[in-house]
Structures are given as C-alpha cells and as structure tokens.
Amino acid sequence: MLLINNEVVEKVLSMRECIEAQEQAFAGLLTGAAIGRPRLDMYVPCDRDDGYYRWGSVEGSSGGILAVRLKSDILVWPRDKGAGGSEQKYCMTPGTYCGLVFLFGTGNGEPLALLNDGHLQHMRVGGAAGIGTRLLSRVDSRELGIIGSGGMARTFLDAILAVRDIRRVRVYSRSAENRERYARESADRHGIEVIAVDDPRDAVRGADIVATCTDSMTPVLQPDWLEPGMHVVALTPREIDPAIVQRFDVAVQQGREEMPMAETERFRKGISGSPQAYVAGSEEEQLRLPKPRHARLPTQDWPVYTDVISGKAPGRTRDDQITFYYTVGNWGVQFSSVGGLVYRKAKAQGLGHTLPLEWFIQDIRN
C-alpha cells in the first residue's frame, strides 16, 4: 500500500499523459470498460454561523483500478449577496485542506494507494479543458484568453498548450498583482507571449479559445463578448450566465453527473457547485446556504463527450461556429484513470511511502 503525496504526483504526472489517460478511460465508457458514480455531497451545520460543513465523494473504475475521492471542507460564502466575491473553503483552519483518493485493484480488491488530491485535482480538471479543446476548438487556434490566475488557470494553460499551438495568451483576474505574476511565470515556463490585461473584455476580444477558471460566484463572461469561431471552456457553472448558452452553436458536456432522483426537503441539487447533495440542519441553519443567483445551465439536452467521439452527435463542423465544452462530469473515471497512472509510475520509480497492508485488511467479515 503506497502513500503518495502531492510532490510525488507532480513529479511523475505530465499534462499530456493526464489528458491521454482520461481520453482512453472516457472511451471505455462506451464499452463498459469504465464506469463512474456521479458526485454526491452532504451538507451538515458546522461551528461557524456563516458556513456549512461539506463532505463530498465520487467513485470511478477504469484500467483495473477503482478510485474513491473524498473531500472534507468547511465552506463560507460572502455576506454581500450582490458582490462577485468567491466562496471560501478550508479544512480545520484557512489555508489547509483535506482531499484524499483511495485506489483499489479490481482484480482481487487489494488496497493499492492513498493519494493527496491537491495536485491531482488541478491536473485532472486542467486535463478536462485540454480534452474539450482538442475535441471542439479550431485546429489553427493561436490566441488564448484566460479569465482567472490561480492554480486552475495554470493547469488550464498547460492543457490547452498540450493540444493546440497557442502563440499568445491574454489573462485577466481581479487582482492586478496576481495576473501580472501569472503572466510573468507562464511566459517564463512556456516560452510564449503572455500579457496581463486590465479588463476581462480585453482578454476575450479576438481570442480563438476562451477559458474561464475562477472561483467567482457570479458570471465572468458576457454573451456579447463571443465572436464567431471561438471555443469556450469553463471551470464552474457559476462563471457562465445561462443567457450565454444561446450564443453557443455547439455545446458539449463532459458527462452526466446528476443522479435521476427527485428533489426533496433533504435531497437538493445545485447547491454551491454540488450537482446533488443531502442537506442536514434546521430551516434557520439552512439559511446560511447560498441561494442560486442564476438559473441552472440547461445541459439536460446537450450531448456528452462520448456522444461526439462515437459519432452519435456532431462536434464542430464549421470554422465559424462558437463551441463550448462544459468540464462537469465523469469525475470518478478521471480519478481512477489519472490516479491509476500516478500509482503505476510512482511504484515503478520507487516513490511514495509504503504503508503496511495489514493496516487496511482485517479478518472480521464486514
């Protein structure tokens, strides 16, 4: 049994491998070689009167490995409901987080590894942006506009550069200091032109590909900013105003993440980015939860990734179409495919900390 930390994940996992592992696993969804359970969260009142505890889990199986991803978060939302402020998230104290991925071998059920999910999470989400960009963007795309300058904006850039020959990047985020730092570091890392701009409109204007990767609780992209031929990829549904959907000629969702269950008082959908969740607490305590500021994206009729690669639905068919890839879905399969790749490479290179298998195996039937 291996314990694999973020440093090992970063050392062994390249973005190209991350993208290819996911694409292969997604193709397995068509044949039954891969399968995943939609994400399911649980909200429970916490010690703070302005936040909630959220437990999240998702599972998936591919390539002989089953992954269980677990998260333990305290969530706090901006008091000013009209602001574009971001959700705060932490475990125990601000600045620390708890996310784990358990891997099991499906051949005999053996516990294989326990991974920190931090770097893996950033890579698998960035990889999804690369998957959608390869699927839907114009092959001759050269200009990239990014809104956001955090960790996800870095892996989004890595992934898009892995599948398209981008020559120039323009980046906007609310913090001038952060976007300037992002531009300097990205230019040095990739050897391309990266420019920080003072207005999000300037990041989008003239771009072939537009990526939004922020933690904003309000939309960051306006419908009238879109131009013919653009490809758009988003990190969260909060970044996209449902009105913008009318501008997309082609919209593809990565996978179906909602469970086919009716909402009840305790089972609800669309809370703070959770596709579905069970909610505990009194009526007064539940007032802490943020109310949706916009209608949900109408994704129920959109084709998914496997529809396009199987020919069931078309992708981009003309250069002037505006395309959109929604990175929600297939999360469990992402963790099994990328987590399994990390495990195999770490084991082959003698990396990670070995834990006694007997800590995880018992002789009492459960």
Secondary structure, 3 states (H helix, E strand, C coil): CEEECHHHHHHHCCHHHHHHHHHHHHHHCCCCCCEEEEEEEEEEECCCCCEEEEEEEEEEEECCEEEEEEEEEEEECCCCCCCCCECEEECCCCCCCEEEEEEEECCCCCEEEEEECHHHHHHHHHHHHHHHHHHHCCCCCCEEEEECCCHHHHHHHHHHHHHCCCCEEEEECCCHHHHHHHHHHHHHHHCCEEEECCCHHHHHCCCCEEEECCCECCCCECHHHCCCCCEEEECCHHHECHHHHHHCCEEEECCCCCCCCCCCCCEECCECCECCEEECCCHHHHCCCCCCCCCCCCCCCCCEHHHHHCCCCCCCCCCCCCEEEECCCCHHHHHHHHHHHHHHHHHHCCCCEECCHHHCCCCCCC
